[in-house]
């Protein structure tokens, strides 16, 4: 058996112990609270810790490639610390039959680091979807904005610029809106099904590359070079694809 299979076996054995006690499993804390006197739990705890250490490289990759701007503001080690919480959560939820561990873990790492950044950046909390919307509207030519969109920007932009900073707001990736979708469907297999069912082949390929479905997540420029598209065209296709996914999940 591989290390991850042994790890999952220990975890699932612990989960079965909880079920026999009538306790629903939601994560590691449930095991620690109710099974701290069991040998199997201690085997899982040790294997979990060792596996997280062995895969910490995934956290560094995610922080450097997806949160490079924020490294300057918060420091790499602080963001890596947050990402480790993500990889531990991934271990607690992972099912080998639905995706590779690296693919699944990258989603959780990104989720934890992004949420931590949001909490630190804002004295007044602004939801991710709101930053995404404002970023999209700011990038849209002014003549293409509707009167309602123009009024929305006039009302919200001063508040957001004050809370986040103009540079951060300008460079906030629209792509992080996928976290909202992942919050809705955290089953990886279901994510893959929805992407393939809803999107056109080109849209599907870009989303898969952008969010690392089958390997490291790629930048807009890297995807554009592969598909012989401009960076801006890749961004437009990505945004259209995310909008389709949001509508499909309503």
Secondary structure as a PSIPRED ss2 file (coil, helix, strand):
# PSIPRED VFORMAT (PSIPRED V4.0)

   1 X C   1.000  0.000  0.000
   2 X C   1.000  0.000  0.000
   3 X H   0.000  1.000  0.000
   4 X H   0.000  1.000  0.000
   5 X H   0.000  1.000  0.000
   6 X H   0.000  1.000  0.000
   7 X H   0.000  1.000  0.000
   8 X H   0.000  1.000  0.000
   9 X H   0.000  1.000  0.000
  10 X H   0.000  1.000  0.000
  11 X H   0.000  1.000  0.000
  12 X H   0.000  1.000  0.000
  13 X H   0.000  1.000  0.000
  14 X H   0.000  1.000  0.000
  15 X H   0.000  1.000  0.000
  16 X H   0.000  1.000  0.000
  17 X H   0.000  1.000  0.000
  18 X H   0.000  1.000  0.000
  19 X H   0.000  1.000  0.000
  20 X H   0.000  1.000  0.000
  21 X C   1.000  0.000  0.000
  22 X C   1.000  0.000  0.000
  23 X C   1.000  0.000  0.000
  24 X C   1.000  0.000  0.000
  25 X C   1.000  0.000  0.000
  26 X C   1.000  0.000  0.000
  27 X C   1.000  0.000  0.000
  28 X H   0.000  1.000  0.000
  29 X H   0.000  1.000  0.000
  30 X H   0.000  1.000  0.000
  31 X H   0.000  1.000  0.000
  32 X H   0.000  1.000  0.000
  33 X H   0.000  1.000  0.000
  34 X H   0.000  1.000  0.000
  35 X H   0.000  1.000  0.000
  36 X C   1.000  0.000  0.000
  37 X C   1.000  0.000  0.000
  38 X C   1.000  0.000  0.000
  39 X H   0.000  1.000  0.000
  40 X H   0.000  1.000  0.000
  41 X H   0.000  1.000  0.000
  42 X H   0.000  1.000  0.000
  43 X H   0.000  1.000  0.000
  44 X H   0.000  1.000  0.000
  45 X H   0.000  1.000  0.000
  46 X H   0.000  1.000  0.000
  47 X H   0.000  1.000  0.000
  48 X H   0.000  1.000  0.000
  49 X H   0.000  1.000  0.000
  50 X H   0.000  1.000  0.000
  51 X H   0.000  1.000  0.000
  52 X H   0.000  1.000  0.000
  53 X H   0.000  1.000  0.000
  54 X H   0.000  1.000  0.000
  55 X C   1.000  0.000  0.000
  56 X H   0.000  1.000  0.000
  57 X H   0.000  1.000  0.000
  58 X H   0.000  1.000  0.000
  59 X H   0.000  1.000  0.000
  60 X H   0.000  1.000  0.000
  61 X H   0.000  1.000  0.000
  62 X H   0.000  1.000  0.000
  63 X H   0.000  1.000  0.000
  64 X H   0.000  1.000  0.000
  65 X H   0.000  1.000  0.000
  66 X H   0.000  1.000  0.000
  67 X C   1.000  0.000  0.000
  68 X H   0.000  1.000  0.000
  69 X H   0.000  1.000  0.000
  70 X H   0.000  1.000  0.000
  71 X H   0.000  1.000  0.000
  72 X H   0.000  1.000  0.000
  73 X H   0.000  1.000  0.000
  74 X H   0.000  1.000  0.000
  75 X C   1.000  0.000  0.000
  76 X H   0.000  1.000  0.000
  77 X H   0.000  1.000  0.000
  78 X H   0.000  1.000  0.000
  79 X H   0.000  1.000  0.000
  80 X H   0.000  1.000  0.000
  81 X H   0.000  1.000  0.000
  82 X H   0.000  1.000  0.000
  83 X H   0.000  1.000  0.000
  84 X H   0.000  1.000  0.000
  85 X H   0.000  1.000  0.000
  86 X H   0.000  1.000  0.000
  87 X H   0.000  1.000  0.000
  88 X H   0.000  1.000  0.000
  89 X H   0.000  1.000  0.000
  90 X H   0.000  1.000  0.000
  91 X H   0.000  1.000  0.000
  92 X H   0.000  1.000  0.000
  93 X H   0.000  1.000  0.000
  94 X C   1.000  0.000  0.000
  95 X C   1.000  0.000  0.000
  96 X C   1.000  0.000  0.000
  97 X C   1.000  0.000  0.000
  98 X C   1.000  0.000  0.000
  99 X C   1.000  0.000  0.000
 100 X C   1.000  0.000  0.000
 101 X H   0.000  1.000  0.000
 102 X H   0.000  1.000  0.000
 103 X H   0.000  1.000  0.000
 104 X H   0.000  1.000  0.000
 105 X H   0.000  1.000  0.000
 106 X H   0.000  1.000  0.000
 107 X H   0.000  1.000  0.000
 108 X H   0.000  1.000  0.000
 109 X H   0.000  1.000  0.000
 110 X H   0.000  1.000  0.000
 111 X H   0.000  1.000  0.000
 112 X H   0.000  1.000  0.000
 113 X H   0.000  1.000  0.000
 114 X H   0.000  1.000  0.000
 115 X H   0.000  1.000  0.000
 116 X H   0.000  1.000  0.000
 117 X H   0.000  1.000  0.000
 118 X H   0.000  1.000  0.000
 119 X H   0.000  1.000  0.000
 120 X H   0.000  1.000  0.000
 121 X H   0.000  1.000  0.000
 122 X C   1.000  0.000  0.000
 123 X C   1.000  0.000  0.000
 124 X C   1.000  0.000  0.000
 125 X C   1.000  0.000  0.000
 126 X C   1.000  0.000  0.000
 127 X C   1.000  0.000  0.000
 128 X H   0.000  1.000  0.000
 129 X H   0.000  1.000  0.000
 130 X H   0.000  1.000  0.000
 131 X H   0.000  1.000  0.000
 132 X H   0.000  1.000  0.000
 133 X H   0.000  1.000  0.000
 134 X H   0.000  1.000  0.000
 135 X H   0.000  1.000  0.000
 136 X H   0.000  1.000  0.000
 137 X H   0.000  1.000  0.000
 138 X H   0.000  1.000  0.000
 139 X H   0.000  1.000  0.000
 140 X C   1.000  0.000  0.000
 141 X C   1.000  0.000  0.000
 142 X H   0.000  1.000  0.000
 143 X H   0.000  1.000  0.000
 144 X H   0.000  1.000  0.000
 145 X C   1.000  0.000  0.000
 146 X C   1.000  0.000  0.000
 147 X H   0.000  1.000  0.000
 148 X H   0.000  1.000  0.000
 149 X H   0.000  1.000  0.000
 150 X H   0.000  1.000  0.000
 151 X H   0.000  1.000  0.000
 152 X H   0.000  1.000  0.000
 153 X H   0.000  1.000  0.000
 154 X H   0.000  1.000  0.000
 155 X H   0.000  1.000  0.000
 156 X H   0.000  1.000  0.000
 157 X H   0.000  1.000  0.000
 158 X H   0.000  1.000  0.000
 159 X H   0.000  1.000  0.000
 160 X H   0.000  1.000  0.000
 161 X H   0.000  1.000  0.000
 162 X H   0.000  1.000  0.000
 163 X H   0.000  1.000  0.000
 164 X H   0.000  1.000  0.000
 165 X C   1.000  0.000  0.000
 166 X H   0.000  1.000  0.000
 167 X H   0.000  1.000  0.000
 168 X H   0.000  1.000  0.000
 169 X H   0.000  1.000  0.000
 170 X H   0.000  1.000  0.000
 171 X H   0.000  1.000  0.000
 172 X C   1.000  0.000  0.000
 173 X C   1.000  0.000  0.000
 174 X H   0.000  1.000  0.000
 175 X H   0.000  1.000  0.000
 176 X H   0.000  1.000  0.000
 177 X H   0.000  1.000  0.000
 178 X H   0.000  1.000  0.000
 179 X H   0.000  1.000  0.000
 180 X H   0.000  1.000  0.000
 181 X H   0.000  1.000  0.000
 182 X H   0.000  1.000  0.000
 183 X H   0.000  1.000  0.000
 184 X H   0.000  1.000  0.000
 185 X C   1.000  0.000  0.000
 186 X C   1.000  0.000  0.000
 187 X C   1.000  0.000  0.000
 188 X H   0.000  1.000  0.000
 189 X H   0.000  1.000  0.000
 190 X H   0.000  1.000  0.000
 191 X H   0.000  1.000  0.000
 192 X H   0.000  1.000  0.000
 193 X H   0.000  1.000  0.000
 194 X H   0.000  1.000  0.000
 195 X H   0.000  1.000  0.000
 196 X H   0.000  1.000  0.000
 197 X H   0.000  1.000  0.000
 198 X H   0.000  1.000  0.000
 199 X C   1.000  0.000  0.000
 200 X C   1.000  0.000  0.000
 201 X H   0.000  1.000  0.000
 202 X H   0.000  1.000  0.000
 203 X H   0.000  1.000  0.000
 204 X H   0.000  1.000  0.000
 205 X H   0.000  1.000  0.000
 206 X H   0.000  1.000  0.000
 207 X H   0.000  1.000  0.000
 208 X H   0.000  1.000  0.000
 209 X H   0.000  1.000  0.000
 210 X H   0.000  1.000  0.000
 211 X C   1.000  0.000  0.000
 212 X C   1.000  0.000  0.000
 213 X C   1.000  0.000  0.000
 214 X C   1.000  0.000  0.000
 215 X C   1.000  0.000  0.000
 216 X C   1.000  0.000  0.000
 217 X C   1.000  0.000  0.000
 218 X C   1.000  0.000  0.000
 219 X C   1.000  0.000  0.000
 220 X H   0.000  1.000  0.000
 221 X H   0.000  1.000  0.000
 222 X H   0.000  1.000  0.000
 223 X H   0.000  1.000  0.000
 224 X H   0.000  1.000  0.000
 225 X H   0.000  1.000  0.000
 226 X H   0.000  1.000  0.000
 227 X H   0.000  1.000  0.000
 228 X C   1.000  0.000  0.000
 229 X C   1.000  0.000  0.000
 230 X C   1.000  0.000  0.000
 231 X H   0.000  1.000  0.000
 232 X H   0.000  1.000  0.000
 233 X H   0.000  1.000  0.000
 234 X H   0.000  1.000  0.000
 235 X H   0.000  1.000  0.000
 236 X H   0.000  1.000  0.000
 237 X H   0.000  1.000  0.000
 238 X H   0.000  1.000  0.000
 239 X H   0.000  1.000  0.000
 240 X H   0.000  1.000  0.000
 241 X H   0.000  1.000  0.000
 242 X H   0.000  1.000  0.000
 243 X H   0.000  1.000  0.000
 244 X H   0.000  1.000  0.000
 245 X H   0.000  1.000  0.000
 246 X H   0.000  1.000  0.000
 247 X H   0.000  1.000  0.000
 248 X H   0.000  1.000  0.000
 249 X C   1.000  0.000  0.000
 250 X C   1.000  0.000  0.000
